[in-house]
Amino acid sequence: MPDIYTVVQFVVIVVVSGVCGGLARAMFGLGRDNFLLSVVFGTIGGYLGLYLHQTFFPAANLPSFRVGSQTIEIVWIMIGAIVFTFVASLVDGARRRLTRRQPSAPHQPQ
């Protein structure tokens, strides 16, 4: 039987993703103003965190809670969001350094 989300489950998952993504973005100074972007960062971070958990730390049993049939492992979502935001801040910083214009020499009147 497929796992179907109820409206409450979906809202809880979106809010948890948004909070985790927003906290991670705030830690690296990427802004706190866009909740939708925070949800994206939190969702990608959630998948990354669960991948890290299953691949490298399968025995680690950190706090989680259940929403319907879904288990939300909040610590791993936060860890994944921090890792993803760190990589995004490195890419954003490199992009800004490459596109930054060099200041021209001041114009001297004759």
Secondary structure, DSSP 8 states (H G I E B T S, - for coil): ------HHHHHHHHHHHHHHHHHHHHHTTS-SS-HHHHHHHHHHHHHHHHHHHHHH-TT-----EEETTEEE-HHHHHHHHHHHHHHHHHHHHHHHHHH-----------
